[in-house]
Amino acid sequence: MSRIEEHIDIAAPTTDVFRFAHDVKHRADWDERVVGVEILSKSPVRQGTLLSVDAGSGGMYSFSWEGEYSVFHFPNNSILRVLDAAPSGYFKSGSETLQFSSV
């Protein structure tokens, strides 16, 4: 499986960045691959939370996928695992790991 890594520095407390990154209302604000996100399970977001993600590029809907937070350790890291993806040329399975640390 391919691996893509990106590192960015943000001038804000780790807890604030973690909360923002996991607020589904803001996912499309910072993730250019995402058009929208819906929580499929009970709030708040935590380990076991199920999401439906509408993905695309340039604000255009292209396909959707469902995922689950298999790891959710506030404020350090999370893993969003793909459970089901609509047929697309992008991916059929995978996961996304977000790690947060102070610099």
C-alpha positions, 0 to 999 in steps of 0.5 A: 500500500502506498504511503503519503506523509505531510508535516505542517507547523501550526501556531496554536495549542495542540489541543485546539488543532486536534479539536479543529481537525476532528470537527466534521463541520470544518473538515472540508476547510482544511482537507482539499479532498473532502466536500463534506462529512456526516457523523453516522453514530452518536456524537461526540467524535471518539474511538468507534465513531462512524463517518460518511465522507463525500470526496472530490476535488475543487469542491466537486463531489466525486465519490463517497466512503465510510470510515471508523475512528479505530484509534482516537487518543485526544490530543495526540493521534487518531486513525480513520480506517476506511470501511466501505468506498463507493467505486472510484479510481481513488482507493478501495481501502486504507487508513488515515493517521493524524498525529499531533505534537508540540514544536 
